[in-house]
């Protein structure tokens, strides 16, 4: 578990947070980062101390793209589309993270944003759906790589491992979360509750009505504040030189960003069919009151009956072993 900064024994009693619902400049990393910086400025000017952007905001969630793939066959055009998506992805660290960190530092805010992260060149050509966390000093506190891409997302994104199940103890409270449908994984949620998450981030690409029920359930189950950010995207800005989208409604993603309290009460949103910034003032004492009758990792946990073991070791498919060295056991670092 990653805790940074360390040992905040007297967190703030009230904090204003913001979730940003917006469209990226589709498939343009640098322009999208510039837009994210402007929106961070706007949210911070409104008093927010924590700002959350949607899943895959930089450079885009590739909604409705096929990348030329059907079961048993790939096309040359699809490989080219993947190459272009890779070219617009984010190096961590790199110029994009430097610009985002500078925005956080300028306003002294915590910033969390969904990006498509590309593995360093020496590690191949794998992309990850990643949530980046920046501190108020502009430093990259850590990352979370999506553990299980959903359905066709698996064609283009690799799977993260337990080493990026991140939580950060801050003066605002403990911040952490999961990406989109990871939030339907009960054990993944329990792992985050076990880290003491108080401000739970759930960036997503899901605009269905049922997603709102999920957010309220997580808030009630974890007795935590839940922040959810989604994109609002239409067809009109789609780059003309990319693979054309199939026919359909003008609105590709209607949004649904929201902020929910620890008893499941909606504090802001859901916002649909427009870009916008939602804010709410979170009162820390509400966490204590909510956990009076249900504390999922406290008096309601029954450790004598149930136990969850989480492997947070980085996983690699290649282990370099010196001559006559005893092989490392599975899950151990080398």
C-alpha positions as CSV (number, residue, x, y, z in Angstrom):
1,X,0.0,0.0,0.0
2,X,1.3,3.5,-0.9
3,X,0.7,6.1,1.7
4,X,1.8,9.7,0.9
5,X,2.1,12.1,2.5
6,X,2.8,10.1,5.7
7,X,1.1,10.4,9.0
8,X,-1.7,13.0,8.8
9,X,-3.1,12.7,12.3
10,X,-5.4,15.7,12.1
11,X,-7.2,15.8,8.7
12,X,-9.2,18.7,7.7
13,X,-12.8,18.7,9.0
14,X,-14.3,20.0,5.7
15,X,-13.0,19.9,2.2
16,X,-14.4,21.0,-1.2
17,X,-14.0,18.5,-4.0
18,X,-14.7,18.8,-7.7
19,X,-15.5,16.3,-10.5
20,X,-15.0,17.3,-14.1
21,X,-17.3,16.1,-16.8
22,X,-15.9,17.1,-20.2
23,X,-14.9,15.8,-23.6
24,X,-11.2,15.4,-24.4
25,X,-9.9,16.9,-27.6
26,X,-10.4,13.5,-29.1
27,X,-7.3,11.5,-29.7
28,X,-5.0,14.6,-29.3
29,X,-2.9,14.1,-26.1
30,X,-1.3,17.5,-26.0
31,X,-4.5,19.5,-26.6
32,X,-6.4,17.3,-24.1
33,X,-3.7,17.9,-21.4
34,X,-4.0,21.7,-22.1
35,X,-7.8,21.4,-21.6
36,X,-7.4,19.4,-18.4
37,X,-5.0,22.1,-17.1
38,X,-7.6,24.9,-17.9
39,X,-10.4,22.9,-16.2
40,X,-8.2,22.2,-13.1
41,X,-7.6,26.0,-12.9
42,X,-11.3,26.6,-13.1
43,X,-12.1,24.0,-10.4
44,X,-9.4,25.2,-8.1
45,X,-10.6,28.8,-8.5
46,X,-13.9,27.6,-7.2
47,X,-12.3,26.4,-4.0
48,X,-11.8,22.7,-4.8
49,X,-8.9,21.0,-3.0
50,X,-9.3,17.7,-4.9
51,X,-10.1,17.5,-8.6
52,X,-11.2,14.3,-10.4
53,X,-11.3,13.7,-14.2
54,X,-12.9,10.8,-16.0
55,X,-11.5,7.4,-17.1
56,X,-9.2,7.5,-20.2
57,X,-9.6,11.3,-20.4
58,X,-6.2,11.6,-22.1
59,X,-6.2,11.0,-25.1
60,X,-9.7,9.5,-25.3
61,X,-11.9,6.5,-24.4
62,X,-12.0,4.9,-27.9
63,X,-15.7,4.4,-27.9
64,X,-17.1,2.4,-30.8
65,X,-13.7,1.8,-32.4
66,X,-13.1,-1.8,-33.5
67,X,-9.3,-1.6,-34.3
68,X,-10.0,-4.0,-37.2
69,X,-10.5,-6.9,-34.8
70,X,-12.9,-9.8,-34.9
71,X,-12.3,-13.2,-33.3
72,X,-9.5,-14.9,-35.3
73,X,-8.6,-12.0,-37.5
74,X,-6.9,-8.6,-37.3
75,X,-6.5,-6.1,-40.2
76,X,-3.6,-3.9,-41.2
77,X,-5.8,-0.8,-40.9
78,X,-6.6,-1.9,-37.3
79,X,-2.9,-2.2,-36.5
80,X,-2.4,1.3,-37.8
81,X,-5.2,2.6,-35.7
82,X,-3.6,1.0,-32.6
83,X,-0.3,2.6,-33.6
84,X,-1.9,6.0,-33.7
85,X,-3.6,5.5,-30.4
86,X,-0.3,4.5,-28.9
87,X,1.3,7.6,-30.4
88,X,-1.1,9.8,-28.5
89,X,-0.9,7.9,-25.2
90,X,0.9,9.2,-22.1
91,X,4.4,8.4,-20.8
92,X,4.6,8.2,-17.0
93,X,6.6,10.2,-16.2
94,X,6.8,12.5,-19.2
95,X,5.8,15.9,-20.6
96,X,2.1,15.3,-20.0
97,X,2.6,14.4,-16.3
98,X,4.9,17.4,-15.9
99,X,2.1,19.7,-17.2
100,X,-0.6,18.2,-15.0
101,X,1.7,18.2,-12.0
102,X,2.4,21.9,-12.6
103,X,-1.3,22.6,-12.6
104,X,-1.7,20.8,-9.3
105,X,1.2,22.7,-7.8
106,X,0.1,26.1,-9.0
107,X,-3.2,25.8,-7.0
108,X,-2.0,23.5,-4.2
109,X,-4.6,20.8,-5.1
110,X,-4.8,17.1,-5.3
111,X,-5.5,16.0,-8.9
112,X,-6.6,12.6,-10.2
113,X,-7.0,12.0,-13.9
114,X,-7.6,9.0,-16.2
115,X,-5.0,8.5,-18.9
116,X,-4.0,5.8,-21.4
117,X,-0.5,5.0,-20.2
118,X,2.0,3.4,-22.6
119,X,4.7,1.1,-21.3
120,X,8.2,2.4,-21.5
121,X,9.7,1.5,-24.9
122,X,12.0,-1.1,-23.4
123,X,8.9,-3.0,-22.1
124,X,7.1,-3.4,-25.5
125,X,4.0,-1.7,-26.8
126,X,1.3,-2.4,-24.1
127,X,-1.2,0.3,-23.2
128,X,-2.8,0.5,-19.7
129,X,-6.0,2.4,-18.6
130,X,-4.5,4.3,-15.6
131,X,-5.5,6.7,-13.0
132,X,-2.8,9.2,-12.0
133,X,-2.6,10.9,-8.6
134,X,-0.8,14.2,-8.2
135,X,-0.2,15.9,-4.8
136,X,-0.5,19.7,-4.1
137,X,3.3,20.0,-4.6
138,X,2.9,18.7,-8.1
139,X,4.6,15.4,-7.5
140,X,3.1,12.2,-9.0
141,X,2.0,10.4,-5.8
142,X,1.3,7.2,-7.7
143,X,-0.8,5.4,-10.3
144,X,-3.5,2.7,-10.5
145,X,-3.6,0.5,-13.6
146,X,-7.0,-1.0,-14.3
147,X,-7.0,-4.6,-13.1
148,X,-9.5,-6.0,-15.6
149,X,-10.4,-4.2,-18.8
150,X,-14.0,-5.0,-19.8
151,X,-15.1,-6.8,-22.9
152,X,-13.4,-5.4,-26.1
153,X,-11.2,-3.1,-24.0
154,X,-9.0,-6.2,-23.6
155,X,-8.1,-5.9,-27.2
156,X,-6.2,-2.7,-26.6
157,X,-5.4,-2.5,-22.9
158,X,-3.2,-4.7,-20.7
159,X,-4.1,-5.7,-17.1
160,X,-2.6,-4.0,-14.1
161,X,-1.5,-5.9,-11.0
162,X,-1.8,-5.5,-7.3
163,X,1.2,-3.3,-7.0
164,X,-0.9,-0.3,-8.1
165,X,-3.8,-0.7,-5.7
166,X,-3.0,2.7,-4.4
167,X,-4.3,4.7,-1.4
168,X,-2.9,8.0,-0.2
169,X,-3.2,9.3,3.3
170,X,-3.5,13.1,3.1
171,X,-4.7,16.1,5.1
172,X,-8.1,15.7,3.2
173,X,-8.5,12.1,4.3
174,X,-7.4,8.9,2.7
175,X,-7.9,9.0,-1.1
176,X,-8.1,6.0,-3.4
177,X,-10.4,4.1,-5.8
178,X,-11.0,1.9,-8.8
179,X,-11.7,2.5,-12.4
180,X,-15.1,1.9,-14.0
181,X,-16.2,-1.8,-13.9
182,X,-13.5,-2.7,-11.5
183,X,-16.0,-1.3,-9.0
184,X,-18.2,-4.4,-9.7
185,X,-15.4,-6.6,-8.3
186,X,-16.3,-7.2,-4.7
187,X,-12.8,-8.2,-3.6
188,X,-11.2,-5.2,-5.3
189,X,-13.6,-3.0,-3.4
190,X,-12.8,-4.7,-0.2
191,X,-9.1,-4.3,-0.8
192,X,-9.7,-0.5,-1.0
193,X,-11.9,-0.4,2.1
194,X,-9.1,-2.3,3.9
195,X,-6.8,0.6,3.0
196,X,-9.1,3.0,4.9
197,X,-10.3,4.9,1.9
198,X,-12.5,7.8,2.9
199,X,-12.7,9.7,-0.4
200,X,-13.3,6.9,-3.0
201,X,-12.7,7.9,-6.7
202,X,-14.6,6.1,-9.4
203,X,-13.8,7.5,-12.8
204,X,-15.8,5.8,-15.5
205,X,-17.0,5.5,-19.1
206,X,-20.4,4.1,-18.0
207,X,-23.3,6.5,-18.5
208,X,-26.2,4.0,-17.8
209,X,-28.7,4.7,-15.1
210,X,-27.6,1.6,-13.2
211,X,-24.2,3.2,-12.7
212,X,-25.8,5.6,-10.3
213,X,-27.0,2.7,-8.2
214,X,-23.5,1.4,-8.1
215,X,-22.1,4.7,-6.8
216,X,-24.7,4.8,-4.0
217,X,-24.1,1.2,-3.1
218,X,-20.3,1.7,-2.8
219,X,-20.9,4.7,-0.6
220,X,-23.2,2.8,1.7
221,X,-21.0,-0.3,1.7
222,X,-17.7,1.5,2.3
223,X,-19.2,4.3,4.3
224,X,-17.1,6.7,2.3
225,X,-17.6,9.6,0.0
226,X,-17.7,8.6,-3.6
227,X,-16.6,10.8,-6.5
228,X,-17.5,9.7,-10.0
229,X,-16.4,11.5,-13.2
230,X,-17.5,10.6,-16.7
231,X,-16.9,12.2,-20.1
232,X,-19.5,14.0,-22.2
233,X,-18.7,13.2,-25.8
234,X,-20.5,13.8,-29.1
235,X,-19.7,12.7,-32.7
236,X,-19.2,16.1,-34.2
237,X,-15.6,16.6,-33.0
238,X,-14.5,13.2,-34.1
239,X,-11.3,13.6,-36.2
240,X,-12.0,13.2,-39.9
241,X,-8.7,11.3,-40.5
242,X,-9.5,8.6,-38.0
243,X,-11.5,5.4,-38.5
244,X,-15.1,6.6,-39.1
245,X,-17.6,5.8,-36.4
246,X,-20.6,3.6,-37.1
247,X,-23.9,5.4,-37.5
248,X,-25.8,6.3,-34.3
249,X,-27.0,9.1,-32.1
250,X,-25.0,12.3,-31.9
251,X,-24.2,11.9,-28.2
252,X,-21.7,9.1,-27.7
253,X,-21.5,9.4,-23.9
254,X,-24.0,11.5,-21.9
255,X,-22.0,11.7,-18.7
256,X,-23.5,11.0,-15.3
257,X,-20.8,12.4,-13.0
258,X,-21.9,12.6,-9.4
259,X,-20.7,13.0,-5.8
260,X,-22.3,10.8,-3.1
261,X,-22.1,10.9,0.7
262,X,-21.3,8.0,3.0
263,X,-24.9,7.1,3.6
264,X,-25.7,7.0,-0.1
265,X,-27.1,10.5,-0.4
266,X,-26.4,12.3,-3.7
267,X,-24.5,15.5,-2.9
268,X,-24.1,16.7,-6.5
269,X,-25.4,15.5,-9.8
270,X,-25.8,13.3,-11.7
271,X,-24.9,15.6,-14.6
272,X,-26.1,14.6,-18.0
273,X,-25.9,15.9,-21.6
274,X,-23.4,18.7,-21.0
275,X,-19.9,19.5,-19.9
276,X,-19.6,20.9,-16.4
277,X,-17.9,20.8,-13.0
278,X,-19.7,19.5,-9.9
279,X,-18.6,20.5,-6.5
280,X,-19.5,19.5,-2.9
281,X,-18.2,20.2,0.6
282,X,-17.4,17.0,2.4
283,X,-17.7,17.0,6.2
284,X,-15.3,14.4,7.7
285,X,-17.5,13.9,10.8
286,X,-20.1,12.3,8.4
287,X,-17.8,9.3,8.1
288,X,-17.9,8.6,11.8
289,X,-21.6,9.0,12.0
290,X,-22.1,6.7,9.0
291,X,-19.9,4.0,10.5
292,X,-21.7,3.9,13.8
293,X,-23.9,1.0,12.6
294,X,-21.8,-0.4,9.7
295,X,-18.1,-0.4,9.5
296,X,-17.1,-2.8,6.7
297,X,-13.5,-3.3,7.9
298,X,-14.2,-2.7,11.5
299,X,-17.0,-4.1,13.7
300,X,-18.9,-5.5,10.7
301,X,-16.0,-7.4,9.2
302,X,-16.1,-10.8,11.0
303,X,-12.4,-11.7,10.4
304,X,-13.0,-15.0,12.3
305,X,-15.1,-16.1,9.3
306,X,-13.8,-14.1,6.3
307,X,-10.2,-13.3,5.1
308,X,-9.0,-11.5,2.0
309,X,-5.4,-11.9,0.9
310,X,-4.2,-9.2,-1.6
311,X,-1.0,-9.8,-3.6
312,X,0.6,-6.3,-4.1
313,X,3.9,-7.6,-5.6
314,X,4.7,-6.4,-9.1
315,X,4.3,-9.2,-11.6
316,X,6.7,-9.9,-14.5
317,X,6.8,-12.6,-17.1
318,X,10.6,-12.6,-17.2
319,X,12.8,-13.4,-14.1
320,X,16.5,-13.1,-14.6
321,X,18.3,-15.7,-12.6
322,X,22.0,-15.9,-12.0
323,X,23.8,-19.2,-12.4
324,X,23.3,-21.6,-9.4
325,X,20.7,-19.2,-7.9
326,X,17.7,-20.7,-6.2
327,X,14.6,-19.8,-8.3
328,X,12.3,-17.2,-6.7
329,X,9.0,-18.4,-5.5
330,X,5.9,-17.2,-7.3
331,X,5.0,-13.6,-6.3
332,X,8.4,-12.7,-4.9
333,X,10.3,-9.7,-6.1
334,X,13.6,-10.3,-7.8
